[in-house]
Amino acid sequence: MPNRGALCKTLPRMAELAFGVNGRDRPRHMMVSTPATRAELFAHLDQLGIHHKTVEHPAIFTVEEGRDLKRQWPGGHSKNLFLKDRADRLFLAVALGETRVDLTGLGRRLGSKGRLSFGAPTLMTATLGVIPGAVTPFALVNPSARALERVIVDSALLAAAPVWFHPLENTASTAVSPADFLTFLRSCGFEPLILPLAAPEAGSAK
C-alpha cells in the first residue's frame, strides 16, 4: 500500500494517465493539487462545528474485509462507488454497505448516457485524491472533486446513526451524524441527491 508521500508525488502522473498529458481531455473543473491530509479534513469538520469520532484499524480495501471489524461500531457503514457514464460524466454514490445498488436504475434516474460503470482507478485518484480502497465522501474536501457531476446518497444510510467513512485513509474510520454529513457535503459545494439506491427509480428524491 503506498504511503501518503508516495501518493502525493504520483497524483500529477495519475492525472496525466486519466486525462491526457496536455490536459485537453480533463473535465473543466479538474484541478491537480496535493490532496488534503487527515488533519486538514478534521480541521474542516471542526470549523463547521461537526462532532466526529475516529477509530484506527488495519487497512480495509473492500466492504467484505471490514464487515466483521465494523460490527464493533454501531451505525451505518458505507460503500462508495466512483462511477462514470459514456459521456464521461462522473458521479459518487454513497451507499449503506448492505445495499445492493441498482446501477441500471440509477443511470436512468440520472439521465446518464449509456450504462453507468466504475471509473478507472487512475481517474478516481486524480478526481478524489485517494487510493483505491480508501474511496470516501470526505474526499470531496479536495478541489479536484469538483469534477464530479453529482453526489448521490443512499437514504438507507441516512436512516442509521452515526454514519462512518474513511478519513481519506483506509486505516481508520470516522463517524459523524447523518445531519452533519449532509452539512459537510454542502460545505464542499455539493447538494446531494438522496435516493434509495436499491431501487432508485421507485423512490422520490429528497
BELTA-V411338 format. One record per pair of residues at least 4 apart in sequence whose ideal C-beta (glycine too) atoms are under 7 Angstrom apart, sorted by the first residue. I is the first residue (numbers start at 0). J is the second residue. Records with the same first field share a line. If there is no record, write none. Layout:
# BELTA-V411338
I = J + J
This chain:
# BELTA-V411338
0 = 58
1 = 5 + 6 + 130
3 = 7
4 = 8
5 = 9
6 = 10 + 130
7 = 33 + 34
9 = 13
10 = 14 + 31 + 34 + 124 + 125 + 128
11 = 15 + 31
12 = 16
13 = 17 + 121 + 124 + 125
14 = 18 + 31 + 125
15 = 19 + 20
16 = 121
17 = 119 + 121 + 122 + 125
18 = 22 + 24 + 25 + 29 + 125
19 = 23 + 24
25 = 29
26 = 146
28 = 145 + 146
29 = 143 + 146
30 = 142 + 143
31 = 143
32 = 142 + 143
34 = 128 + 129 + 141
35 = 39 + 40 + 128 + 140 + 141 + 167
37 = 41 + 166 + 167 + 168
38 = 42
39 = 43
40 = 44 + 137 + 140 + 166 + 167
41 = 45 + 51
42 = 46
43 = 47 + 140
44 = 49 + 51 + 183
47 = 182 + 183 + 186
49 = 175 + 179 + 182 + 183
50 = 179
51 = 173 + 174 + 175
52 = 173 + 174
53 = 166 + 171 + 172 + 173
54 = 72 + 171 + 172
55 = 170 + 171
56 = 68 + 170 + 171 + 172
57 = 170
58 = 169 + 170
59 = 64 + 65 + 169
60 = 64 + 132 + 169
62 = 66 + 78 + 96
65 = 69
69 = 76
72 = 163 + 172
74 = 159 + 160 + 161 + 162 + 163 + 174
75 = 95 + 156 + 159 + 162 + 163
76 = 96 + 163
77 = 93 + 94 + 95 + 96 + 156 + 162 + 163 + 164
78 = 94 + 96
79 = 91 + 93 + 134 + 135 + 136
80 = 92 + 94 + 100 + 117
81 = 91 + 117 + 118 + 123 + 127 + 134
82 = 90 + 92 + 115 + 116 + 117 + 118
83 = 87 + 88 + 89 + 116 + 118
84 = 88 + 106 + 111 + 112 + 113 + 115
85 = 112 + 113
86 = 112
88 = 111 + 148
89 = 118 + 126 + 146 + 147 + 148
90 = 109 + 147 + 148 + 149 + 151
91 = 136 + 147 + 150
92 = 100 + 105 + 151 + 196
93 = 136 + 150 + 151 + 152 + 153 + 156
94 = 98 + 100 + 153 + 156 + 196
95 = 153 + 155 + 156 + 159
98 = 153 + 155 + 196 + 197
99 = 197
100 = 105 + 196 + 197
101 = 105 + 196 + 197 + 198 + 199
102 = 106 + 115
103 = 107 + 114
104 = 108 + 198 + 199 + 200
105 = 109 + 115 + 151 + 196 + 199
106 = 111 + 114 + 115
107 = 200
108 = 194 + 199 + 200
109 = 149
111 = 115
118 = 122 + 123
119 = 123
120 = 124 + 131
121 = 125
122 = 126
123 = 127 + 131 + 134
124 = 128 + 129 + 130
125 = 143
126 = 143 + 144 + 146 + 147
127 = 134 + 138 + 141 + 144
128 = 138 + 141 + 143
129 = 133 + 134 + 135 + 138 + 167
132 = 169
133 = 165 + 167 + 168 + 169
135 = 164 + 165 + 167
136 = 150 + 164 + 184
137 = 164 + 166 + 167
138 = 144 + 167
139 = 144 + 150 + 184 + 187 + 189
140 = 187
145 = 188
149 = 192
150 = 184 + 189 + 191
151 = 191 + 192 + 194 + 196
152 = 156 + 157 + 191 + 193
153 = 195 + 196
154 = 158 + 193 + 194 + 195 + 202 + 205
155 = 195
156 = 162
157 = 177 + 193
160 = 176 + 177
161 = 174 + 175 + 176
162 = 174 + 175 + 177 + 180
163 = 172 + 173 + 174
164 = 172 + 173
165 = 169 + 171 + 172
166 = 171 + 173
175 = 179 + 180
176 = 180
177 = 181
178 = 182
179 = 183
180 = 184
181 = 185 + 191
182 = 186
183 = 187
184 = 189 + 191
185 = 189 + 190
192 = 204
193 = 204 + 205
194 = 199 + 202 + 204
195 = 199 + 201 + 202
198 = 202
